[in-house]
Amino acid sequence: MGNFTAVVIDFETTGLSPGYGDRTIEVGAVLVSGNRIVDRFQSLMNPGMRVSGFIEEYTGITNTMLSTAPAIKEVMAQLKSFIGQHHLVAHNASFDSRFLDAEFKRIDHRRTNEFACSMLASRRLYPEAPNHRLETLVHYKKLKTDGVHHRALADAEMTAHLWLNMIADIKATYGVRDVPFKLMQQVTKVPKKGLHDFLLKKATQY
């Protein structure tokens, strides 16, 4: 796998926590290789329960749409194949990883792929942004968007463009020739004040 290869993933869900019985209702995932999106995966999923009016309005995904969607376990099996051994990226990865792991557990699969969080990386790289919500960062960095927020594939694609933009900015600003996944993971954990020195040092290593 090349340094730039990762699957960027986004879920729409019935609520905030699988621990309280919430389920996934849509997944969007894009495979990023080199500096572009090379493959896409998207599906609605029938959660076996009605979603609230709030979720219908927030996502645009209605109970009618979900009633004819495939079962979650069917989609998760396909998603497992799409992800393969690739690293994973999500905007607010703690949210998406919890749902991914909960749904994988239901099909007796345990994730070994490592996650990185584009939101945590953006807080360090763009501390002057108004906030670090995905739609705000897309406008702030003037990234490519089709303007549809809170649909899984659109959000996964925007997150991928943000991720690639952050890698490009690290290269341009710090002279780091190669930005592997592990380095991006480290960026998400470095104290904000220490990021500048950390990346200057990395320029001599990569």
PyMOL CGO cylinders between C-alpha atoms (Angstrom):
from pymol import cmd
from pymol.cgo import CYLINDER

trace = [
    CYLINDER, 0.00, 0.00, 0.00, 1.28, 3.46, -0.86, 0.3, 1, 1, 1, 1, 1, 1,
    CYLINDER, 1.28, 3.46, -0.86, 1.72, 6.03, 1.86, 0.3, 1, 1, 1, 1, 1, 1,
    CYLINDER, 1.72, 6.03, 1.86, -1.30, 7.94, 0.63, 0.3, 1, 1, 1, 1, 1, 1,
    CYLINDER, -1.30, 7.94, 0.63, -3.69, 4.99, 0.51, 0.3, 1, 1, 1, 1, 1, 1,
    CYLINDER, -3.69, 4.99, 0.51, -6.61, 5.16, 2.94, 0.3, 1, 1, 1, 1, 1, 1,
    CYLINDER, -6.61, 5.16, 2.94, -10.37, 4.68, 3.07, 0.3, 1, 1, 1, 1, 1, 1,
    CYLINDER, -10.37, 4.68, 3.07, -12.24, 7.79, 4.23, 0.3, 1, 1, 1, 1, 1, 1,
    CYLINDER, -12.24, 7.79, 4.23, -15.53, 6.84, 5.85, 0.3, 1, 1, 1, 1, 1, 1,
    CYLINDER, -15.53, 6.84, 5.85, -18.70, 8.54, 7.08, 0.3, 1, 1, 1, 1, 1, 1,
    CYLINDER, -18.70, 8.54, 7.08, -21.85, 7.15, 8.71, 0.3, 1, 1, 1, 1, 1, 1,
    CYLINDER, -21.85, 7.15, 8.71, -25.32, 8.58, 9.11, 0.3, 1, 1, 1, 1, 1, 1,
    CYLINDER, -25.32, 8.58, 9.11, -27.02, 7.02, 12.13, 0.3, 1, 1, 1, 1, 1, 1,
    CYLINDER, -27.02, 7.02, 12.13, -30.26, 6.87, 14.11, 0.3, 1, 1, 1, 1, 1, 1,
    CYLINDER, -30.26, 6.87, 14.11, -28.62, 8.71, 17.04, 0.3, 1, 1, 1, 1, 1, 1,
    CYLINDER, -28.62, 8.71, 17.04, -25.37, 9.43, 18.83, 0.3, 1, 1, 1, 1, 1, 1,
    CYLINDER, -25.37, 9.43, 18.83, -24.32, 6.15, 20.42, 0.3, 1, 1, 1, 1, 1, 1,
    CYLINDER, -24.32, 6.15, 20.42, -24.37, 2.46, 19.52, 0.3, 1, 1, 1, 1, 1, 1,
    CYLINDER, -24.37, 2.46, 19.52, -24.15, 1.86, 23.27, 0.3, 1, 1, 1, 1, 1, 1,
    CYLINDER, -24.15, 1.86, 23.27, -27.73, 3.14, 23.55, 0.3, 1, 1, 1, 1, 1, 1,
    CYLINDER, -27.73, 3.14, 23.55, -28.97, 0.97, 20.70, 0.3, 1, 1, 1, 1, 1, 1,
    CYLINDER, -28.97, 0.97, 20.70, -28.46, 3.43, 17.83, 0.3, 1, 1, 1, 1, 1, 1,
    CYLINDER, -28.46, 3.43, 17.83, -27.75, 1.93, 14.43, 0.3, 1, 1, 1, 1, 1, 1,
    CYLINDER, -27.75, 1.93, 14.43, -26.25, 3.00, 11.12, 0.3, 1, 1, 1, 1, 1, 1,
    CYLINDER, -26.25, 3.00, 11.12, -28.60, 4.09, 8.31, 0.3, 1, 1, 1, 1, 1, 1,
    CYLINDER, -28.60, 4.09, 8.31, -26.11, 5.09, 5.61, 0.3, 1, 1, 1, 1, 1, 1,
    CYLINDER, -26.11, 5.09, 5.61, -22.42, 4.66, 4.88, 0.3, 1, 1, 1, 1, 1, 1,
    CYLINDER, -22.42, 4.66, 4.88, -20.24, 6.49, 2.42, 0.3, 1, 1, 1, 1, 1, 1,
    CYLINDER, -20.24, 6.49, 2.42, -16.62, 5.53, 1.88, 0.3, 1, 1, 1, 1, 1, 1,
    CYLINDER, -16.62, 5.53, 1.88, -13.99, 6.63, -0.62, 0.3, 1, 1, 1, 1, 1, 1,
    CYLINDER, -13.99, 6.63, -0.62, -10.64, 5.06, -1.38, 0.3, 1, 1, 1, 1, 1, 1,
    CYLINDER, -10.64, 5.06, -1.38, -7.90, 7.67, -1.64, 0.3, 1, 1, 1, 1, 1, 1,
    CYLINDER, -7.90, 7.67, -1.64, -4.71, 6.68, -3.43, 0.3, 1, 1, 1, 1, 1, 1,
    CYLINDER, -4.71, 6.68, -3.43, -1.94, 9.07, -4.36, 0.3, 1, 1, 1, 1, 1, 1,
    CYLINDER, -1.94, 9.07, -4.36, -3.67, 12.43, -4.19, 0.3, 1, 1, 1, 1, 1, 1,
    CYLINDER, -3.67, 12.43, -4.19, -7.09, 11.52, -5.52, 0.3, 1, 1, 1, 1, 1, 1,
    CYLINDER, -7.09, 11.52, -5.52, -10.24, 9.51, -4.93, 0.3, 1, 1, 1, 1, 1, 1,
    CYLINDER, -10.24, 9.51, -4.93, -10.03, 6.28, -6.93, 0.3, 1, 1, 1, 1, 1, 1,
    CYLINDER, -10.03, 6.28, -6.93, -13.09, 4.32, -5.72, 0.3, 1, 1, 1, 1, 1, 1,
    CYLINDER, -13.09, 4.32, -5.72, -16.38, 4.92, -3.88, 0.3, 1, 1, 1, 1, 1, 1,
    CYLINDER, -16.38, 4.92, -3.88, -18.86, 2.89, -1.85, 0.3, 1, 1, 1, 1, 1, 1,
    CYLINDER, -18.86, 2.89, -1.85, -22.28, 4.07, -0.67, 0.3, 1, 1, 1, 1, 1, 1,
    CYLINDER, -22.28, 4.07, -0.67, -25.41, 2.41, 0.64, 0.3, 1, 1, 1, 1, 1, 1,
    CYLINDER, -25.41, 2.41, 0.64, -28.47, 3.12, 2.74, 0.3, 1, 1, 1, 1, 1, 1,
    CYLINDER, -28.47, 3.12, 2.74, -29.22, 0.50, 5.41, 0.3, 1, 1, 1, 1, 1, 1,
    CYLINDER, -29.22, 0.50, 5.41, -32.47, -0.59, 6.99, 0.3, 1, 1, 1, 1, 1, 1,
    CYLINDER, -32.47, -0.59, 6.99, -31.93, -0.29, 10.78, 0.3, 1, 1, 1, 1, 1, 1,
    CYLINDER, -31.93, -0.29, 10.78, -35.04, -2.29, 11.63, 0.3, 1, 1, 1, 1, 1, 1,
    CYLINDER, -35.04, -2.29, 11.63, -36.50, 0.67, 13.51, 0.3, 1, 1, 1, 1, 1, 1,
    CYLINDER, -36.50, 0.67, 13.51, -38.10, 4.00, 12.67, 0.3, 1, 1, 1, 1, 1, 1,
    CYLINDER, -38.10, 4.00, 12.67, -35.83, 7.03, 12.65, 0.3, 1, 1, 1, 1, 1, 1,
    CYLINDER, -35.83, 7.03, 12.65, -36.91, 10.24, 14.36, 0.3, 1, 1, 1, 1, 1, 1,
    CYLINDER, -36.91, 10.24, 14.36, -38.25, 13.29, 12.57, 0.3, 1, 1, 1, 1, 1, 1,
    CYLINDER, -38.25, 13.29, 12.57, -35.09, 15.11, 13.63, 0.3, 1, 1, 1, 1, 1, 1,
    CYLINDER, -35.09, 15.11, 13.63, -32.84, 12.56, 11.88, 0.3, 1, 1, 1, 1, 1, 1,
    CYLINDER, -32.84, 12.56, 11.88, -35.07, 12.59, 8.78, 0.3, 1, 1, 1, 1, 1, 1,
    CYLINDER, -35.07, 12.59, 8.78, -34.74, 16.36, 8.59, 0.3, 1, 1, 1, 1, 1, 1,
    CYLINDER, -34.74, 16.36, 8.59, -31.04, 16.46, 9.50, 0.3, 1, 1, 1, 1, 1, 1,
    CYLINDER, -31.04, 16.46, 9.50, -29.95, 13.84, 6.94, 0.3, 1, 1, 1, 1, 1, 1,
    CYLINDER, -29.95, 13.84, 6.94, -32.71, 13.96, 4.34, 0.3, 1, 1, 1, 1, 1, 1,
    CYLINDER, -32.71, 13.96, 4.34, -33.00, 10.18, 4.78, 0.3, 1, 1, 1, 1, 1, 1,
    CYLINDER, -33.00, 10.18, 4.78, -36.63, 9.21, 5.33, 0.3, 1, 1, 1, 1, 1, 1,
    CYLINDER, -36.63, 9.21, 5.33, -38.23, 6.12, 6.83, 0.3, 1, 1, 1, 1, 1, 1,
    CYLINDER, -38.23, 6.12, 6.83, -39.71, 5.42, 3.40, 0.3, 1, 1, 1, 1, 1, 1,
    CYLINDER, -39.71, 5.42, 3.40, -36.23, 5.34, 1.85, 0.3, 1, 1, 1, 1, 1, 1,
    CYLINDER, -36.23, 5.34, 1.85, -34.94, 3.05, 4.59, 0.3, 1, 1, 1, 1, 1, 1,
    CYLINDER, -34.94, 3.05, 4.59, -37.87, 0.64, 4.33, 0.3, 1, 1, 1, 1, 1, 1,
    CYLINDER, -37.87, 0.64, 4.33, -36.58, -0.64, 0.97, 0.3, 1, 1, 1, 1, 1, 1,
    CYLINDER, -36.58, -0.64, 0.97, -32.86, -0.45, 1.87, 0.3, 1, 1, 1, 1, 1, 1,
    CYLINDER, -32.86, -0.45, 1.87, -30.76, -3.61, 2.37, 0.3, 1, 1, 1, 1, 1, 1,
    CYLINDER, -30.76, -3.61, 2.37, -30.18, -5.00, 5.87, 0.3, 1, 1, 1, 1, 1, 1,
    CYLINDER, -30.18, -5.00, 5.87, -27.27, -3.51, 7.80, 0.3, 1, 1, 1, 1, 1, 1,
    CYLINDER, -27.27, -3.51, 7.80, -25.39, -6.82, 8.03, 0.3, 1, 1, 1, 1, 1, 1,
    CYLINDER, -25.39, -6.82, 8.03, -25.52, -7.20, 4.24, 0.3, 1, 1, 1, 1, 1, 1,
    CYLINDER, -25.52, -7.20, 4.24, -24.03, -3.73, 3.72, 0.3, 1, 1, 1, 1, 1, 1,
    CYLINDER, -24.03, -3.73, 3.72, -21.41, -4.26, 6.45, 0.3, 1, 1, 1, 1, 1, 1,
    CYLINDER, -21.41, -4.26, 6.45, -20.16, -7.39, 4.70, 0.3, 1, 1, 1, 1, 1, 1,
    CYLINDER, -20.16, -7.39, 4.70, -19.71, -5.36, 1.50, 0.3, 1, 1, 1, 1, 1, 1,
    CYLINDER, -19.71, -5.36, 1.50, -18.07, -2.51, 3.42, 0.3, 1, 1, 1, 1, 1, 1,
    CYLINDER, -18.07, -2.51, 3.42, -15.65, -4.96, 5.03, 0.3, 1, 1, 1, 1, 1, 1,
    CYLINDER, -15.65, -4.96, 5.03, -14.51, -6.02, 1.54, 0.3, 1, 1, 1, 1, 1, 1,
    CYLINDER, -14.51, -6.02, 1.54, -14.22, -2.40, 0.37, 0.3, 1, 1, 1, 1, 1, 1,
    CYLINDER, -14.22, -2.40, 0.37, -12.08, -1.44, 3.38, 0.3, 1, 1, 1, 1, 1, 1,
    CYLINDER, -12.08, -1.44, 3.38, -9.82, -4.49, 3.15, 0.3, 1, 1, 1, 1, 1, 1,
    CYLINDER, -9.82, -4.49, 3.15, -6.50, -3.80, 4.89, 0.3, 1, 1, 1, 1, 1, 1,
    CYLINDER, -6.50, -3.80, 4.89, -6.52, -0.04, 4.26, 0.3, 1, 1, 1, 1, 1, 1,
    CYLINDER, -6.52, -0.04, 4.26, -6.04, 2.57, 6.96, 0.3, 1, 1, 1, 1, 1, 1,
    CYLINDER, -6.04, 2.57, 6.96, -9.17, 4.54, 7.85, 0.3, 1, 1, 1, 1, 1, 1,
    CYLINDER, -9.17, 4.54, 7.85, -9.88, 8.27, 8.13, 0.3, 1, 1, 1, 1, 1, 1,
    CYLINDER, -9.88, 8.27, 8.13, -13.01, 10.03, 9.43, 0.3, 1, 1, 1, 1, 1, 1,
    CYLINDER, -13.01, 10.03, 9.43, -13.97, 13.52, 10.56, 0.3, 1, 1, 1, 1, 1, 1,
    CYLINDER, -13.97, 13.52, 10.56, -14.60, 12.92, 14.26, 0.3, 1, 1, 1, 1, 1, 1,
    CYLINDER, -14.60, 12.92, 14.26, -13.21, 9.39, 14.04, 0.3, 1, 1, 1, 1, 1, 1,
    CYLINDER, -13.21, 9.39, 14.04, -14.28, 8.49, 17.59, 0.3, 1, 1, 1, 1, 1, 1,
    CYLINDER, -14.28, 8.49, 17.59, -17.93, 8.65, 16.42, 0.3, 1, 1, 1, 1, 1, 1,
    CYLINDER, -17.93, 8.65, 16.42, -17.52, 6.70, 13.16, 0.3, 1, 1, 1, 1, 1, 1,
    CYLINDER, -17.52, 6.70, 13.16, -15.15, 4.11, 14.65, 0.3, 1, 1, 1, 1, 1, 1,
    CYLINDER, -15.15, 4.11, 14.65, -17.63, 3.32, 17.46, 0.3, 1, 1, 1, 1, 1, 1,
    CYLINDER, -17.63, 3.32, 17.46, -20.43, 2.65, 14.96, 0.3, 1, 1, 1, 1, 1, 1,
    CYLINDER, -20.43, 2.65, 14.96, -18.17, 0.71, 12.60, 0.3, 1, 1, 1, 1, 1, 1,
    CYLINDER, -18.17, 0.71, 12.60, -16.93, -1.51, 15.42, 0.3, 1, 1, 1, 1, 1, 1,
    CYLINDER, -16.93, -1.51, 15.42, -20.45, -2.06, 16.80, 0.3, 1, 1, 1, 1, 1, 1,
    CYLINDER, -20.45, -2.06, 16.80, -21.85, -3.07, 13.40, 0.3, 1, 1, 1, 1, 1, 1,
    CYLINDER, -21.85, -3.07, 13.40, -18.80, -5.23, 12.58, 0.3, 1, 1, 1, 1, 1, 1,
    CYLINDER, -18.80, -5.23, 12.58, -19.27, -7.02, 15.91, 0.3, 1, 1, 1, 1, 1, 1,
    CYLINDER, -19.27, -7.02, 15.91, -22.79, -7.97, 14.82, 0.3, 1, 1, 1, 1, 1, 1,
    CYLINDER, -22.79, -7.97, 14.82, -21.31, -9.77, 11.80, 0.3, 1, 1, 1, 1, 1, 1,
    CYLINDER, -21.31, -9.77, 11.80, -18.54, -11.34, 13.93, 0.3, 1, 1, 1, 1, 1, 1,
    CYLINDER, -18.54, -11.34, 13.93, -15.78, -9.22, 12.47, 0.3, 1, 1, 1, 1, 1, 1,
    CYLINDER, -15.78, -9.22, 12.47, -13.17, -7.32, 14.47, 0.3, 1, 1, 1, 1, 1, 1,
    CYLINDER, -13.17, -7.32, 14.47, -11.49, -4.29, 12.93, 0.3, 1, 1, 1, 1, 1, 1,
    CYLINDER, -11.49, -4.29, 12.93, -7.68, -4.28, 12.89, 0.3, 1, 1, 1, 1, 1, 1,
    CYLINDER, -7.68, -4.28, 12.89, -7.39, -1.22, 10.61, 0.3, 1, 1, 1, 1, 1, 1,
    CYLINDER, -7.39, -1.22, 10.61, -6.04, 1.90, 12.27, 0.3, 1, 1, 1, 1, 1, 1,
    CYLINDER, -6.04, 1.90, 12.27, -8.04, 5.14, 12.29, 0.3, 1, 1, 1, 1, 1, 1,
    CYLINDER, -8.04, 5.14, 12.29, -6.91, 8.76, 12.00, 0.3, 1, 1, 1, 1, 1, 1,
    CYLINDER, -6.91, 8.76, 12.00, -9.13, 11.77, 12.71, 0.3, 1, 1, 1, 1, 1, 1,
    CYLINDER, -9.13, 11.77, 12.71, -9.23, 14.64, 10.22, 0.3, 1, 1, 1, 1, 1, 1,
    CYLINDER, -9.23, 14.64, 10.22, -10.97, 16.86, 12.79, 0.3, 1, 1, 1, 1, 1, 1,
    CYLINDER, -10.97, 16.86, 12.79, -8.14, 16.51, 15.32, 0.3, 1, 1, 1, 1, 1, 1,
    CYLINDER, -8.14, 16.51, 15.32, -5.56, 17.11, 12.57, 0.3, 1, 1, 1, 1, 1, 1,
    CYLINDER, -5.56, 17.11, 12.57, -7.42, 20.21, 11.35, 0.3, 1, 1, 1, 1, 1, 1,
    CYLINDER, -7.42, 20.21, 11.35, -7.48, 21.70, 14.87, 0.3, 1, 1, 1, 1, 1, 1,
    CYLINDER, -7.48, 21.70, 14.87, -3.70, 21.61, 14.89, 0.3, 1, 1, 1, 1, 1, 1,
    CYLINDER, -3.70, 21.61, 14.89, -3.04, 22.61, 11.29, 0.3, 1, 1, 1, 1, 1, 1,
    CYLINDER, -3.04, 22.61, 11.29, -5.77, 25.29, 11.00, 0.3, 1, 1, 1, 1, 1, 1,
    CYLINDER, -5.77, 25.29, 11.00, -6.11, 26.71, 14.55, 0.3, 1, 1, 1, 1, 1, 1,
    CYLINDER, -6.11, 26.71, 14.55, -7.33, 30.02, 13.10, 0.3, 1, 1, 1, 1, 1, 1,
    CYLINDER, -7.33, 30.02, 13.10, -10.38, 28.45, 11.37, 0.3, 1, 1, 1, 1, 1, 1,
    CYLINDER, -10.38, 28.45, 11.37, -13.77, 29.69, 12.74, 0.3, 1, 1, 1, 1, 1, 1,
    CYLINDER, -13.77, 29.69, 12.74, -14.48, 26.15, 13.98, 0.3, 1, 1, 1, 1, 1, 1,
    CYLINDER, -14.48, 26.15, 13.98, -13.52, 22.65, 12.90, 0.3, 1, 1, 1, 1, 1, 1,
    CYLINDER, -13.52, 22.65, 12.90, -16.82, 21.26, 11.64, 0.3, 1, 1, 1, 1, 1, 1,
    CYLINDER, -16.82, 21.26, 11.64, -16.46, 19.68, 8.23, 0.3, 1, 1, 1, 1, 1, 1,
    CYLINDER, -16.46, 19.68, 8.23, -18.64, 22.17, 6.34, 0.3, 1, 1, 1, 1, 1, 1,
    CYLINDER, -18.64, 22.17, 6.34, -16.83, 25.13, 7.93, 0.3, 1, 1, 1, 1, 1, 1,
    CYLINDER, -16.83, 25.13, 7.93, -13.42, 23.77, 6.92, 0.3, 1, 1, 1, 1, 1, 1,
    CYLINDER, -13.42, 23.77, 6.92, -14.61, 23.04, 3.38, 0.3, 1, 1, 1, 1, 1, 1,
    CYLINDER, -14.61, 23.04, 3.38, -15.57, 26.71, 2.97, 0.3, 1, 1, 1, 1, 1, 1,
    CYLINDER, -15.57, 26.71, 2.97, -12.52, 27.96, 4.88, 0.3, 1, 1, 1, 1, 1, 1,
    CYLINDER, -12.52, 27.96, 4.88, -10.09, 26.06, 2.62, 0.3, 1, 1, 1, 1, 1, 1,
    CYLINDER, -10.09, 26.06, 2.62, -12.25, 26.55, -0.50, 0.3, 1, 1, 1, 1, 1, 1,
    CYLINDER, -12.25, 26.55, -0.50, -12.40, 22.82, -1.13, 0.3, 1, 1, 1, 1, 1, 1,
    CYLINDER, -12.40, 22.82, -1.13, -14.39, 21.00, -3.77, 0.3, 1, 1, 1, 1, 1, 1,
    CYLINDER, -14.39, 21.00, -3.77, -17.93, 20.24, -2.62, 0.3, 1, 1, 1, 1, 1, 1,
    CYLINDER, -17.93, 20.24, -2.62, -21.31, 19.40, -4.12, 0.3, 1, 1, 1, 1, 1, 1,
    CYLINDER, -21.31, 19.40, -4.12, -22.91, 21.27, -1.23, 0.3, 1, 1, 1, 1, 1, 1,
    CYLINDER, -22.91, 21.27, -1.23, -24.81, 18.30, 0.22, 0.3, 1, 1, 1, 1, 1, 1,
    CYLINDER, -24.81, 18.30, 0.22, -23.98, 17.95, 3.92, 0.3, 1, 1, 1, 1, 1, 1,
    CYLINDER, -23.98, 17.95, 3.92, -25.08, 15.11, 6.19, 0.3, 1, 1, 1, 1, 1, 1,
    CYLINDER, -25.08, 15.11, 6.19, -25.28, 12.55, 3.41, 0.3, 1, 1, 1, 1, 1, 1,
    CYLINDER, -25.28, 12.55, 3.41, -22.59, 9.96, 3.91, 0.3, 1, 1, 1, 1, 1, 1,
    CYLINDER, -22.59, 9.96, 3.91, -20.87, 9.84, 0.52, 0.3, 1, 1, 1, 1, 1, 1,
    CYLINDER, -20.87, 9.84, 0.52, -20.78, 13.63, 0.13, 0.3, 1, 1, 1, 1, 1, 1,
    CYLINDER, -20.78, 13.63, 0.13, -19.29, 14.00, 3.62, 0.3, 1, 1, 1, 1, 1, 1,
    CYLINDER, -19.29, 14.00, 3.62, -16.75, 11.21, 2.99, 0.3, 1, 1, 1, 1, 1, 1,
    CYLINDER, -16.75, 11.21, 2.99, -15.66, 12.91, -0.24, 0.3, 1, 1, 1, 1, 1, 1,
    CYLINDER, -15.66, 12.91, -0.24, -15.33, 16.31, 1.47, 0.3, 1, 1, 1, 1, 1, 1,
    CYLINDER, -15.33, 16.31, 1.47, -13.33, 14.71, 4.28, 0.3, 1, 1, 1, 1, 1, 1,
    CYLINDER, -13.33, 14.71, 4.28, -11.05, 13.11, 1.68, 0.3, 1, 1, 1, 1, 1, 1,
    CYLINDER, -11.05, 13.11, 1.68, -10.44, 16.48, -0.01, 0.3, 1, 1, 1, 1, 1, 1,
    CYLINDER, -10.44, 16.48, -0.01, -9.70, 18.02, 3.40, 0.3, 1, 1, 1, 1, 1, 1,
    CYLINDER, -9.70, 18.02, 3.40, -7.29, 15.19, 4.26, 0.3, 1, 1, 1, 1, 1, 1,
    CYLINDER, -7.29, 15.19, 4.26, -5.41, 15.59, 0.97, 0.3, 1, 1, 1, 1, 1, 1,
    CYLINDER, -5.41, 15.59, 0.97, -5.34, 19.36, 1.45, 0.3, 1, 1, 1, 1, 1, 1,
    CYLINDER, -5.34, 19.36, 1.45, -3.78, 18.96, 4.91, 0.3, 1, 1, 1, 1, 1, 1,
    CYLINDER, -3.78, 18.96, 4.91, -1.10, 16.66, 3.49, 0.3, 1, 1, 1, 1, 1, 1,
    CYLINDER, -1.10, 16.66, 3.49, -0.38, 19.17, 0.70, 0.3, 1, 1, 1, 1, 1, 1,
    CYLINDER, -0.38, 19.17, 0.70, -0.16, 22.02, 3.24, 0.3, 1, 1, 1, 1, 1, 1,
    CYLINDER, -0.16, 22.02, 3.24, 2.31, 20.07, 5.42, 0.3, 1, 1, 1, 1, 1, 1,
    CYLINDER, 2.31, 20.07, 5.42, 4.49, 19.45, 2.38, 0.3, 1, 1, 1, 1, 1, 1,
    CYLINDER, 4.49, 19.45, 2.38, 4.34, 23.06, 1.20, 0.3, 1, 1, 1, 1, 1, 1,
    CYLINDER, 4.34, 23.06, 1.20, 4.79, 24.69, 4.60, 0.3, 1, 1, 1, 1, 1, 1,
    CYLINDER, 4.79, 24.69, 4.60, 7.38, 22.43, 6.21, 0.3, 1, 1, 1, 1, 1, 1,
    CYLINDER, 7.38, 22.43, 6.21, 9.19, 20.86, 3.27, 0.3, 1, 1, 1, 1, 1, 1,
    CYLINDER, 9.19, 20.86, 3.27, 8.20, 17.33, 4.32, 0.3, 1, 1, 1, 1, 1, 1,
    CYLINDER, 8.20, 17.33, 4.32, 8.60, 15.30, 1.13, 0.3, 1, 1, 1, 1, 1, 1,
    CYLINDER, 8.60, 15.30, 1.13, 6.52, 12.32, 2.19, 0.3, 1, 1, 1, 1, 1, 1,
    CYLINDER, 6.52, 12.32, 2.19, 3.54, 12.38, 4.58, 0.3, 1, 1, 1, 1, 1, 1,
    CYLINDER, 3.54, 12.38, 4.58, 2.67, 8.79, 5.53, 0.3, 1, 1, 1, 1, 1, 1,
    CYLINDER, 2.67, 8.79, 5.53, -0.42, 7.81, 7.48, 0.3, 1, 1, 1, 1, 1, 1,
    CYLINDER, -0.42, 7.81, 7.48, 1.59, 7.33, 10.68, 0.3, 1, 1, 1, 1, 1, 1,
    CYLINDER, 1.59, 7.33, 10.68, 2.81, 10.94, 10.52, 0.3, 1, 1, 1, 1, 1, 1,
    CYLINDER, 2.81, 10.94, 10.52, -0.78, 12.19, 10.14, 0.3, 1, 1, 1, 1, 1, 1,
    CYLINDER, -0.78, 12.19, 10.14, -1.77, 10.10, 13.16, 0.3, 1, 1, 1, 1, 1, 1,
    CYLINDER, -1.77, 10.10, 13.16, 1.05, 11.75, 15.13, 0.3, 1, 1, 1, 1, 1, 1,
    CYLINDER, 1.05, 11.75, 15.13, -0.13, 15.21, 14.02, 0.3, 1, 1, 1, 1, 1, 1,
    CYLINDER, -0.13, 15.21, 14.02, -3.53, 14.52, 15.65, 0.3, 1, 1, 1, 1, 1, 1,
    CYLINDER, -3.53, 14.52, 15.65, -1.83, 13.90, 19.01, 0.3, 1, 1, 1, 1, 1, 1,
    CYLINDER, -1.83, 13.90, 19.01, 0.88, 16.59, 19.13, 0.3, 1, 1, 1, 1, 1, 1,
    CYLINDER, 0.88, 16.59, 19.13, 0.08, 19.52, 21.45, 0.3, 1, 1, 1, 1, 1, 1,
    CYLINDER, 0.08, 19.52, 21.45, -1.02, 22.46, 19.28, 0.3, 1, 1, 1, 1, 1, 1,
    CYLINDER, -1.02, 22.46, 19.28, 1.85, 24.67, 20.45, 0.3, 1, 1, 1, 1, 1, 1,
    CYLINDER, 1.85, 24.67, 20.45, 4.41, 22.01, 19.59, 0.3, 1, 1, 1, 1, 1, 1,
    CYLINDER, 4.41, 22.01, 19.59, 3.20, 21.25, 16.05, 0.3, 1, 1, 1, 1, 1, 1,
    CYLINDER, 3.20, 21.25, 16.05, 5.47, 23.72, 14.24, 0.3, 1, 1, 1, 1, 1, 1,
    CYLINDER, 5.47, 23.72, 14.24, 8.68, 22.33, 15.77, 0.3, 1, 1, 1, 1, 1, 1,
    CYLINDER, 8.68, 22.33, 15.77, 7.45, 18.75, 15.42, 0.3, 1, 1, 1, 1, 1, 1,
    CYLINDER, 7.45, 18.75, 15.42, 6.88, 19.13, 11.66, 0.3, 1, 1, 1, 1, 1, 1,
    CYLINDER, 6.88, 19.13, 11.66, 10.13, 21.02, 11.08, 0.3, 1, 1, 1, 1, 1, 1,
    CYLINDER, 10.13, 21.02, 11.08, 11.95, 18.09, 12.67, 0.3, 1, 1, 1, 1, 1, 1,
    CYLINDER, 11.95, 18.09, 12.67, 10.01, 15.62, 10.53, 0.3, 1, 1, 1, 1, 1, 1,
    CYLINDER, 10.01, 15.62, 10.53, 11.18, 17.43, 7.38, 0.3, 1, 1, 1, 1, 1, 1,
    CYLINDER, 11.18, 17.43, 7.38, 14.64, 15.98, 8.02, 0.3, 1, 1, 1, 1, 1, 1,
    CYLINDER, 14.64, 15.98, 8.02, 13.24, 12.46, 8.44, 0.3, 1, 1, 1, 1, 1, 1,
    CYLINDER, 13.24, 12.46, 8.44, 10.75, 12.18, 5.57, 0.3, 1, 1, 1, 1, 1, 1,
]
cmd.load_cgo(trace, "trace")
